[in-house]
Amino acid sequence: MAESVFYLFCGLILQAISAAMKAARTKPQPICSDCVFAHRRYMGKGQRAISCSYGGMVRPMNLDVLHCTD
């Protein structure tokens, strides 16, 4: 009986550690994800390419934008 409780407890701890590591690996969504002027392309392995068309011309965004003044 005590062994089964121990194994259950160890399993719960491993699940919590796994969930915490997964949360730490996720990247925050760039602000351009919700913008109406953004052209987004999502590729394999979690890659994305974002172009901005604010102001009439399309500009590729090389970085994930986390703050925008426009």
Biopython code that builds the backbone (N, CA, C, O; Angstrom):
import numpy as np
from Bio.PDB.StructureBuilder import StructureBuilder

atoms = [
    (1, "MET", "N", (0.824, -1.204, 0.000)),
    (1, "MET", "CA", (0.000, 0.000, 0.000)),
    (1, "MET", "C", (0.869, 1.268, 0.000)),
    (1, "MET", "O", (0.597, 2.218, -0.734)),
    (2, "ALA", "N", (1.885, 1.265, 0.812)),
    (2, "ALA", "CA", (2.743, 2.437, 0.919)),
    (2, "ALA", "C", (3.527, 2.648, -0.375)),
    (2, "ALA", "O", (3.775, 3.785, -0.777)),
    (3, "GLU", "N", (3.917, 1.547, -1.025)),
    (3, "GLU", "CA", (4.649, 1.670, -2.283)),
    (3, "GLU", "C", (3.787, 2.301, -3.367)),
    (3, "GLU", "O", (4.277, 3.134, -4.129)),
    (4, "SER", "N", (2.534, 1.928, -3.452)),
    (4, "SER", "CA", (1.662, 2.478, -4.493)),
    (4, "SER", "C", (1.433, 3.977, -4.283)),
    (4, "SER", "O", (1.360, 4.740, -5.246)),
    (5, "VAL", "N", (1.320, 4.390, -3.027)),
    (5, "VAL", "CA", (1.165, 5.818, -2.731)),
    (5, "VAL", "C", (2.440, 6.562, -3.114)),
    (5, "VAL", "O", (2.377, 7.663, -3.663)),
    (6, "PHE", "N", (3.594, 5.966, -2.828)),
    (6, "PHE", "CA", (4.877, 6.579, -3.172)),
    (6, "PHE", "C", (4.999, 6.746, -4.686)),
    (6, "PHE", "O", (5.399, 7.809, -5.163)),
    (7, "TYR", "N", (4.654, 5.694, -5.449)),
    (7, "TYR", "CA", (4.749, 5.772, -6.908)),
    (7, "TYR", "C", (3.754, 6.775, -7.483)),
    (7, "TYR", "O", (4.066, 7.478, -8.444)),
    (8, "LEU", "N", (2.577, 6.842, -6.908)),
    (8, "LEU", "CA", (1.588, 7.826, -7.344)),
    (8, "LEU", "C", (2.107, 9.246, -7.095)),
    (8, "LEU", "O", (1.980, 10.119, -7.953)),
    (9, "PHE", "N", (2.685, 9.464, -5.927)),
    (9, "PHE", "CA", (3.238, 10.769, -5.584)),
    (9, "PHE", "C", (4.372, 11.153, -6.527)),
    (9, "PHE", "O", (4.438, 12.292, -6.988)),
    (10, "CYS", "N", (5.282, 10.190, -6.823)),
    (10, "CYS", "CA", (6.389, 10.460, -7.752)),
    (10, "CYS", "C", (5.863, 10.776, -9.155)),
    (10, "CYS", "O", (6.406, 11.647, -9.835)),
    (11, "GLY", "N", (4.819, 10.080, -9.589)),
    (11, "GLY", "CA", (4.228, 10.352, -10.895)),
    (11, "GLY", "C", (3.645, 11.752, -10.977)),
    (11, "GLY", "O", (3.788, 12.429, -11.995)),
    (12, "LEU", "N", (2.989, 12.187, -9.911)),
    (12, "LEU", "CA", (2.422, 13.540, -9.888)),
    (12, "LEU", "C", (3.524, 14.605, -9.925)),
    (12, "LEU", "O", (3.384, 15.631, -10.591)),
    (13, "ILE", "N", (4.606, 14.352, -9.212)),
    (13, "ILE", "CA", (5.722, 15.301, -9.221)),
    (13, "ILE", "C", (6.335, 15.377, -10.612)),
    (13, "ILE", "O", (6.639, 16.473, -11.082)),
    (14, "LEU", "N", (6.527, 14.244, -11.283)),
    (14, "LEU", "CA", (7.086, 14.244, -12.632)),
    (14, "LEU", "C", (6.177, 14.959, -13.623)),
    (14, "LEU", "O", (6.665, 15.669, -14.502)),
    (15, "GLN", "N", (4.873, 14.787, -13.497)),
    (15, "GLN", "CA", (3.932, 15.502, -14.371)),
    (15, "GLN", "C", (4.013, 17.007, -14.146)),
    (15, "GLN", "O", (3.961, 17.775, -15.107)),
    (16, "ALA", "N", (4.137, 17.441, -12.897)),
    (16, "ALA", "CA", (4.235, 18.870, -12.604)),
    (16, "ALA", "C", (5.521, 19.453, -13.170)),
    (16, "ALA", "O", (5.513, 20.552, -13.724)),
    (17, "ILE", "N", (6.629, 18.725, -13.036)),
    (17, "ILE", "CA", (7.901, 19.198, -13.583)),
    (17, "ILE", "C", (7.827, 19.272, -15.108)),
    (17, "ILE", "O", (8.324, 20.226, -15.706)),
    (18, "SER", "N", (7.217, 18.280, -15.733)),
    (18, "SER", "CA", (7.082, 18.270, -17.189)),
    (18, "SER", "C", (6.236, 19.452, -17.672)),
    (18, "SER", "O", (6.579, 20.093, -18.666)),
    (19, "ALA", "N", (5.143, 19.741, -16.980)),
    (19, "ALA", "CA", (4.287, 20.871, -17.365)),
    (19, "ALA", "C", (5.021, 22.198, -17.192)),
    (19, "ALA", "O", (4.867, 23.101, -18.015)),
    (20, "ALA", "N", (5.811, 22.323, -16.140)),
    (20, "ALA", "CA", (6.558, 23.566, -15.914)),
    (20, "ALA", "C", (7.627, 23.762, -16.986)),
    (20, "ALA", "O", (7.844, 24.884, -17.444)),
    (21, "MET", "N", (8.287, 22.696, -17.383)),
    (21, "MET", "CA", (9.306, 22.808, -18.429)),
    (21, "MET", "C", (8.674, 23.146, -19.773)),
    (21, "MET", "O", (9.247, 23.916, -20.543)),
    (22, "LYS", "N", (7.522, 22.594, -20.064)),
    (22, "LYS", "CA", (6.826, 22.897, -21.322)),
    (22, "LYS", "C", (6.399, 24.364, -21.348)),
    (22, "LYS", "O", (6.511, 25.018, -22.384)),
    (23, "ALA", "N", (5.916, 24.884, -20.236)),
    (23, "ALA", "CA", (5.495, 26.284, -20.167)),
    (23, "ALA", "C", (6.683, 27.221, -20.329)),
    (23, "ALA", "O", (6.543, 28.302, -20.901)),
    (24, "ALA", "N", (7.849, 26.822, -19.834)),
    (24, "ALA", "CA", (9.033, 27.670, -19.944)),
    (24, "ALA", "C", (9.563, 27.716, -21.372)),
    (24, "ALA", "O", (10.215, 28.690, -21.746)),
    (25, "ARG", "N", (9.301, 26.691, -22.179)),
    (25, "ARG", "CA", (9.804, 26.649, -23.552)),
    (25, "ARG", "C", (8.941, 27.426, -24.527)),
    (25, "ARG", "O", (9.421, 27.767, -25.609)),
    (26, "THR", "N", (7.703, 27.721, -24.203)),
    (26, "THR", "CA", (6.821, 28.396, -25.152)),
    (26, "THR", "C", (7.210, 29.864, -25.280)),
    (26, "THR", "O", (7.529, 30.521, -24.288)),
    (27, "LYS", "N", (7.181, 30.371, -26.508)),
    (27, "LYS", "CA", (7.501, 31.767, -26.783)),
    (27, "LYS", "C", (6.230, 32.590, -26.676)),
    (27, "LYS", "O", (5.153, 32.103, -27.018)),
    (28, "PRO", "N", (6.331, 33.831, -26.207)),
    (28, "PRO", "CA", (5.150, 34.690, -26.190)),
    (28, "PRO", "C", (4.736, 35.054, -27.616)),
    (28, "PRO", "O", (5.583, 35.179, -28.501)),
    (29, "GLN", "N", (3.451, 35.221, -27.830)),
    (29, "GLN", "CA", (2.945, 35.606, -29.143)),
    (29, "GLN", "C", (3.326, 37.062, -29.415)),
    (29, "GLN", "O", (3.159, 37.912, -28.540)),
    (30, "PRO", "N", (3.834, 37.364, -30.611)),
    (30, "PRO", "CA", (4.146, 38.758, -30.927)),
    (30, "PRO", "C", (2.868, 39.574, -31.062)),
    (30, "PRO", "O", (1.799, 39.030, -31.337)),
    (31, "ILE", "N", (2.985, 40.857, -30.872)),
    (31, "ILE", "CA", (1.827, 41.740, -30.929)),
    (31, "ILE", "C", (1.195, 41.734, -32.328)),
    (31, "ILE", "O", (0.001, 42.000, -32.463)),
    (32, "CYS", "N", (1.977, 41.436, -33.360)),
    (32, "CYS", "CA", (1.471, 41.427, -34.733)),
    (32, "CYS", "C", (0.505, 40.264, -35.006)),
    (32, "CYS", "O", (-0.148, 40.247, -36.050)),
    (33, "SER", "N", (0.406, 39.316, -34.111)),
    (33, "SER", "CA", (-0.477, 38.177, -34.337)),
    (33, "SER", "C", (-1.939, 38.609, -34.450)),
    (33, "SER", "O", (-2.717, 37.964, -35.154)),
    (34, "ASP", "N", (-2.319, 39.676, -33.776)),
    (34, "ASP", "CA", (-3.705, 40.141, -33.778)),
    (34, "ASP", "C", (-3.931, 41.388, -34.627)),
    (34, "ASP", "O", (-5.054, 41.889, -34.685)),
    (35, "CYS", "N", (-2.898, 41.900, -35.283)),
    (35, "CYS", "CA", (-2.995, 43.149, -36.034)),
    (35, "CYS", "C", (-3.658, 42.907, -37.395)),
    (35, "CYS", "O", (-3.387, 41.899, -38.047)),
    (36, "VAL", "N", (-4.529, 43.837, -37.822)),
    (36, "VAL", "CA", (-5.209, 43.703, -39.111)),
    (36, "VAL", "C", (-4.273, 44.010, -40.276)),
    (36, "VAL", "O", (-4.575, 43.639, -41.410)),
    (37, "PHE", "N", (-3.152, 44.673, -40.031)),
    (37, "PHE", "CA", (-2.204, 45.012, -41.095)),
    (37, "PHE", "C", (-1.133, 43.936, -41.290)),
    (37, "PHE", "O", (-0.301, 44.051, -42.190)),
    (38, "ALA", "N", (-1.146, 42.917, -40.474)),
    (38, "ALA", "CA", (-0.097, 41.894, -40.519)),
    (38, "ALA", "C", (-0.454, 40.787, -41.505)),
    (38, "ALA", "O", (-1.606, 40.361, -41.592)),
    (39, "HIS", "N", (0.540, 40.335, -42.235)),
    (39, "HIS", "CA", (0.434, 39.158, -43.093)),
    (39, "HIS", "C", (1.289, 38.088, -42.420)),
    (39, "HIS", "O", (2.511, 38.212, -42.349)),
    (40, "ARG", "N", (0.631, 37.034, -41.927)),
    (40, "ARG", "CA", (1.320, 36.011, -41.151)),
    (40, "ARG", "C", (1.442, 34.718, -41.946)),
    (40, "ARG", "O", (0.500, 34.299, -42.619)),
    (41, "ARG", "N", (2.607, 34.094, -41.862)),
    (41, "ARG", "CA", (2.824, 32.766, -42.447)),
    (41, "ARG", "C", (3.376, 31.877, -41.349)),
    (41, "ARG", "O", (4.395, 32.184, -40.730)),
    (42, "TYR", "N", (2.687, 30.772, -41.119)),
    (42, "TYR", "CA", (3.136, 29.811, -40.118)),
    (42, "TYR", "C", (3.718, 28.612, -40.841)),
    (42, "TYR", "O", (3.074, 28.032, -41.716)),
    (43, "MET", "N", (4.939, 28.242, -40.474)),
    (43, "MET", "CA", (5.646, 27.159, -41.144)),
    (43, "MET", "C", (5.874, 26.017, -40.159)),
    (43, "MET", "O", (5.508, 26.100, -38.987)),
    (44, "GLY", "N", (6.477, 24.966, -40.658)),
    (44, "GLY", "CA", (6.759, 23.809, -39.824)),
    (44, "GLY", "C", (7.701, 24.141, -38.680)),
    (44, "GLY", "O", (8.414, 25.144, -38.722)),
    (45, "LYS", "N", (7.702, 23.316, -37.682)),
    (45, "LYS", "CA", (8.559, 23.442, -36.500)),
    (45, "LYS", "C", (8.321, 24.742, -35.738)),
    (45, "LYS", "O", (9.238, 25.241, -35.085)),
    (46, "GLY", "N", (7.125, 25.297, -35.803)),
    (46, "GLY", "CA", (6.790, 26.484, -35.032)),
    (46, "GLY", "C", (7.348, 27.786, -35.563)),
    (46, "GLY", "O", (7.289, 28.799, -34.867)),
    (47, "GLN", "N", (7.885, 27.796, -36.764)),
    (47, "GLN", "CA", (8.427, 29.025, -37.331)),
    (47, "GLN", "C", (7.298, 29.865, -37.910)),
    (47, "GLN", "O", (6.267, 29.338, -38.327)),
    (48, "ARG", "N", (7.503, 31.165, -37.930)),
    (48, "ARG", "CA", (6.517, 32.065, -38.524)),
    (48, "ARG", "C", (7.232, 33.238, -39.174)),
    (48, "ARG", "O", (8.318, 33.638, -38.753)),
    (49, "ALA", "N", (6.605, 33.776, -40.199)),
    (49, "ALA", "CA", (7.121, 34.960, -40.881)),
    (49, "ALA", "C", (5.994, 35.985, -40.895)),
    (49, "ALA", "O", (4.869, 35.675, -41.288)),
    (50, "ILE", "N", (6.297, 37.197, -40.469)),
    (50, "ILE", "CA", (5.289, 38.249, -40.375)),
    (50, "ILE", "C", (5.738, 39.431, -41.217)),
    (50, "ILE", "O", (6.888, 39.865, -41.141)),
    (51, "SER", "N", (4.810, 39.949, -42.027)),
    (51, "SER", "CA", (5.047, 41.168, -42.797)),
    (51, "SER", "C", (4.018, 42.195, -42.374)),
    (51, "SER", "O", (2.868, 41.853, -42.099)),
    (52, "CYS", "N", (4.426, 43.455, -42.319)),
    (52, "CYS", "CA", (3.544, 44.536, -41.897)),
    (52, "CYS", "C", (3.192, 45.398, -43.106)),
    (52, "CYS", "O", (4.073, 45.812, -43.860)),
    (53, "SER", "N", (1.895, 45.668, -43.285)),
    (53, "SER", "CA", (1.461, 46.517, -44.400)),
    (53, "SER", "C", (0.908, 47.857, -43.904)),
    (53, "SER", "O", (0.173, 48.525, -44.632)),
    (54, "TYR", "N", (1.248, 48.255, -42.684)),
    (54, "TYR", "CA", (0.793, 49.543, -42.166)),
    (54, "TYR", "C", (1.464, 50.664, -42.946)),
    (54, "TYR", "O", (2.683, 50.640, -43.113)),
    (55, "GLY", "N", (0.734, 51.612, -43.412)),
    (55, "GLY", "CA", (1.273, 52.746, -44.154)),
    (55, "GLY", "C", (1.336, 52.519, -45.653)),
    (55, "GLY", "O", (1.904, 53.349, -46.363)),
    (56, "GLY", "N", (0.774, 51.429, -46.166)),
    (56, "GLY", "CA", (0.658, 51.237, -47.591)),
    (56, "GLY", "C", (1.681, 50.336, -48.245)),
    (56, "GLY", "O", (1.464, 49.910, -49.379)),
    (57, "MET", "N", (2.782, 50.026, -47.589)),
    (57, "MET", "CA", (3.758, 49.137, -48.207)),
    (57, "MET", "C", (4.044, 47.955, -47.286)),
    (57, "MET", "O", (3.962, 48.074, -46.064)),
    (58, "VAL", "N", (4.375, 46.829, -47.879)),
    (58, "VAL", "CA", (4.628, 45.619, -47.103)),
    (58, "VAL", "C", (6.090, 45.576, -46.684)),
    (58, "VAL", "O", (6.993, 45.646, -47.517)),
    (59, "ARG", "N", (6.307, 45.460, -45.373)),
    (59, "ARG", "CA", (7.662, 45.382, -44.817)),
    (59, "ARG", "C", (7.801, 44.075, -44.049)),
    (59, "ARG", "O", (6.983, 43.791, -43.174)),
    (60, "PRO", "N", (8.826, 43.267, -44.358)),
    (60, "PRO", "CA", (9.017, 42.043, -43.566)),
    (60, "PRO", "C", (9.531, 42.393, -42.167)),
    (60, "PRO", "O", (10.376, 43.273, -42.007)),
    (61, "MET", "N", (9.017, 41.705, -41.176)),
    (61, "MET", "CA", (9.442, 41.900, -39.794)),
    (61, "MET", "C", (10.429, 40.788, -39.457)),
    (61, "MET", "O", (10.054, 39.615, -39.452)),
    (62, "ASN", "N", (11.672, 41.133, -39.180)),
    (62, "ASN", "CA", (12.703, 40.137, -38.893)),
    (62, "ASN", "C", (12.636, 39.607, -37.476)),
    (62, "ASN", "O", (13.137, 38.516, -37.206)),
    (63, "LEU", "N", (12.031, 40.349, -36.567)),
    (63, "LEU", "CA", (11.953, 39.965, -35.161)),
    (63, "LEU", "C", (10.501, 39.813, -34.753)),
    (63, "LEU", "O", (9.607, 40.359, -35.400)),
    (64, "ASP", "N", (10.264, 39.069, -33.676)),
    (64, "ASP", "CA", (8.929, 39.013, -33.092)),
    (64, "ASP", "C", (8.674, 40.335, -32.385)),
    (64, "ASP", "O", (9.401, 40.685, -31.456)),
    (65, "VAL", "N", (7.661, 41.069, -32.806)),
    (65, "VAL", "CA", (7.366, 42.386, -32.256)),
    (65, "VAL", "C", (6.588, 42.212, -30.957)),
    (65, "VAL", "O", (5.523, 41.595, -30.945)),
    (66, "LEU", "N", (7.120, 42.756, -29.864)),
    (66, "LEU", "CA", (6.462, 42.666, -28.574)),
    (66, "LEU", "C", (5.834, 43.988, -28.157)),
    (66, "LEU", "O", (5.043, 44.024, -27.215)),
    (67, "HIS", "N", (6.180, 45.094, -28.858)),
    (67, "HIS", "CA", (5.586, 46.404, -28.577)),
    (67, "HIS", "C", (5.559, 47.176, -29.879)),
    (67, "HIS", "O", (6.525, 47.140, -30.642)),
    (68, "CYS", "N", (4.469, 47.871, -30.144)),
    (68, "CYS", "CA", (4.335, 48.630, -31.379)),
    (68, "CYS", "C", (3.728, 49.990, -31.082)),
    (68, "CYS", "O", (2.784, 50.083, -30.298)),
    (69, "THR", "N", (4.252, 51.051, -31.694)),
    (69, "THR", "CA", (3.734, 52.404, -31.424)),
    (69, "THR", "C", (2.652, 52.813, -32.400)),
    (69, "THR", "O", (1.969, 53.809, -32.161)),
    (70, "ASP", "N", (2.462, 52.066, -33.519)),
    (70, "ASP", "CA", (1.443, 52.428, -34.503)),
    (70, "ASP", "C", (0.133, 51.756, -34.198)),
    (70, "ASP", "O", (-0.843, 51.947, -34.925)),
]
sb = StructureBuilder()
sb.init_structure("model")
sb.init_model(0)
sb.init_chain("A")
sb.init_seg("    ")
for serial, (resi, resn, name, xyz) in enumerate(atoms, 1):
    if name == "N":
        sb.init_residue(resn, " ", resi, " ")
    sb.init_atom(name, np.array(xyz, "f"), 0.0, 1.0, " ", f" {name:<3s}", serial, name[0])
structure = sb.get_structure()
